[in-house]
């Protein structure tokens, strides 16, 4: 119960789905292996795991296939499992903690700048400065653009300096810079949304701390591989953390992380649009 078996006509398609996380595990059981299982002989099966699969799950699936083989063949299965990790092995081939921390420093700067922009804009809204500015021909979009450029510039430049100073641009520099751009836009968008929904400065601080904690969760998955499950992918910063970590420490390219950048772009558009809409209603 709870186990779903999917048949594949192509081993390549099976590997692709496992590597992309669409399947938890892939197994190739040949006719020869089935015959050996039925007679109680030693059988070899190929198991494919995603690079983020914890070791505990690998052992669990190996035992599970032994039990399935026992049910099918009626004999105690003698299985030799050939395990293959698809993608960079972020768990079985750990990297030094120092190298893990280098890209995370820039990520934490980006996350903390969310609070900075939200505080700045929240103060202007609370004191009536923003509403006074809008009595001029300036529209809400213009205000958002001006504050957005300021917030983005501060966030991006700080993150870029930290990454460059710690040697984080030695691998895939163009991809990492593009990711920092998307991350800075994300921090700016979230900052706008925070300032728009908060009633006063205390609300900005309260919501800001909660958002910072939430955005920081995916970073702990880099420090401790296997700690987080797939639910963390619902957090926008996951795609920022994952892209920079894989590019800086494993040499992942545009083709490997392009999907992450696309998801970040969608989050940015949605959050910016929502922030502008809420701010317009608040200052109306």
N, C-alpha and C positions, 0 to 999 in steps of 0.2 A: 504494500500500500504506500502511495506517495512516490513510487519509482516508475518512471516512464521510459520505455525503450523505444528508440527511433532507429530504423534501418536506413543505411546509406548505400547507394550504389557506387559511390566513389570515395576512396580513402582521402583524396585531396580535399573534397568537400567536408568530410568529417573533421579533418585537421583544421580547416578554416573556421568552422563553427566552434570548435573547442577553443581555438586561439582567440576568437572574438568574444568568448564568454557566453555564446548562445547555448552551449552544452557544457555540463559540468565535467564530463569525462568522455573519452572516446576509446572504444575497444575494437580490435580487429581479431576475430576468431575464425580461423580457416577451417575448411572441411577436415583437414588432417588433424587439427587440434580437437575438433568435435569427436572424431573417431577415437583419438587417444583418451579423451575424457570418458567416453563410454566404456572403454576397456580398462580404465584405471591406470593407464600409462601416464608418464610425465608429459604434460602438454604445455606449449608455449603460446602465450597471447600477448599482443602488443597493446599497451595502455597509453593513451595520450592525455596529458593534463595541461591546463592553462598555467602560465608562469606564476600566477597569483594564488594557486591552489595550495592551502596549508598541507604540511606533511601528514597531519592527522587524517585528513580526508583521503589522501593517497592510500594510506594503510587501510582505511575503512573500505574503500572501493575494491582493493585487492582481496580482502577477506570476503566481501560481498560476492565477487565473481566466483570465488571458491565455493561458496554456499549455493550459488545458482548452478554451478557445474555439478555439485552433488545432487541437487534436485533433478537435473536433467539426466544424469548418467546413473544415479543410484549408487555411486561409489564415492569414497572419500577422494576428493580431487587433489591431484598432485600438479599444481600449476606453477610454471615459471613465468613470472610477469616481467616483461620488458617495458620499463617506464621511459617515456620520452616527454620532455618539457617543451612546449610550444611557445616561442617567444623568449625574451630574455628571462633567465631564471632569477627572479628578484628575491627568492627565498632560499633556494638551495645553493646559490652562489652569492652570498652576502657581500656588500661593499663596506668599507670602513665607515664608522659613524661620522667621522669628520667630513667625508665626501657626501654623506647624506645631508648633513647640516648646511652645506654651502648654498645650495639652491633654496633651502627652506628659509634662510635669512631674508632673502628678497621677498619671498611669499609673505612672511610675517610683516614686513614693512608695508606691503600692499594692503594686507588685512587691517593693520592699525590705521592706515590713512583713511579708511572708511569712516572711522570715528572723527578724524580731523575735519574732513569736509562736512560731515553731518553737523558737527558742533558749530562750524563757521556759518553755515547756512541757517541752522536753527537759531543762532543768536540774532541774525538779521531779521528773521521772520518774527521772533519773539519781541524784539524792540520796535518793530514796525518799519525798519529801514527798507526791507524788500518791498513792502506795500507802497511806501513813499516813492521808491524808484519807479514803480509801475505807473505812477501818475504822469510820468513823462511818456513820450512816444514809444519807449522801450516796452516790448511785450515779454510774456513769460518765457517764450522760447529764447529770446535774447539774453535774459537773465540766466537761464539754464546754460546757455552756450558760454557765457562769460565765466560763470562759476565752474562750469565743467572743464574748460580749458585750464583754469588755474589748478583745480584739483588733480586733473590728469597729469599736468606737467610736473607738479610736485611729487606725485606718486611714482611716475615713470622714471624720472631722473634719479630719485633716491634708490629705487630698486635696481636700476641699471648700474649705478656706481657701486653698489654692494656686490652685485654679481660679477662685475669686471674686476673689482679689488680682490675677490676671493677665488678668482680663476674659473668662474662658472661659464665663461664664454669660450673655453678651449674646445668644446665639442658642440657642433651645430649652433654657431652663434646667431645666424639669421633666424632660425626657428625659435631660439630662446628669446631674442629681442621681440619677435612678433608675439610671443606668448606673454611677455611682460606688458606689451601694448594692450592686449586683450584683458589681462588682469587689472591693469590700471583703469581701463574703461569700466570694468566690472565694479571695482571699488568706488569709482565716481558715481555710477548708477545707483549702487546700494546706499551711498551717502546721501544722495538726493532723496531717495525714497524714505530713508530714516528721518531726515529733516522735515519732509512733507507730512508724514503721518504723526510725528511727535507733537504734543501740545505745548511743551516748554523745554527748557534746557535739561531739567531733571529727567524728562521722558526720553530725550535724546541719549543721555548717558545710560539710562536703564536699558533701553532697547539696543543701544550700541554695544554694550558689554555682552548681551545675549547673542547678538549677531557675530561678534568677534569670536566668541567661544564656538559657535556653530561652524563658522568658516574655517577655524583652526583644526577641526576634527580630522579632515583628510590628511593633514600633515603628520599626524601621529601614525597613520598607516604606512608612511614612508619610513619613519623612525623604527617602527616595529612591524615588519612585514607579516601579513596574515592576521593582524589584529582586527581589522575592519572587514565587514561583509559587504555585499552588493548594495545595501541600503545607503551607504555613504555616497554612491554615485548620484543621488538626488540632490546633493549639496553642490552649488555652482563651483566652489573653489576646488572640488575634486579634480576637475579637468585642468585647472591651472597647475595644481600640485603634480598630477600625474604626468603632464606634458613636460614640465621643467625637469622633473626627476628622471624620466626616461631619456630625455635628450641629453642632459648633462652627465648622467652616470652610465648610460647604456648605449649612447650614440644613436638613439631612435631618430628617424628622419621625418620629413613632411608626410610621407605616405603612411607612416605608422601612427602619427598623432594628428593628422588632418581632421579626423572626426571630432577630436577634443576641441580644436579651435572653432569648428563650426558650431558646436554646442555652446561654447562660450559666447560666440557672436549672437546666437539666438537669445541667450540669457540677457546679454547687454541691451539688445533692442527692446525686449519685453520690459526689463526693469527701468530703462530710460523712459519708455512710453508711459509706464505706470506712474513713475515719479512726476513727470510733467503733468499728467492728468490730475493727480492728487494735488500738486502744488497750485495748478490753475484754479481748482475748486476752492482751495484754502485761501487764496489771495483775492478771490473774486469779491 
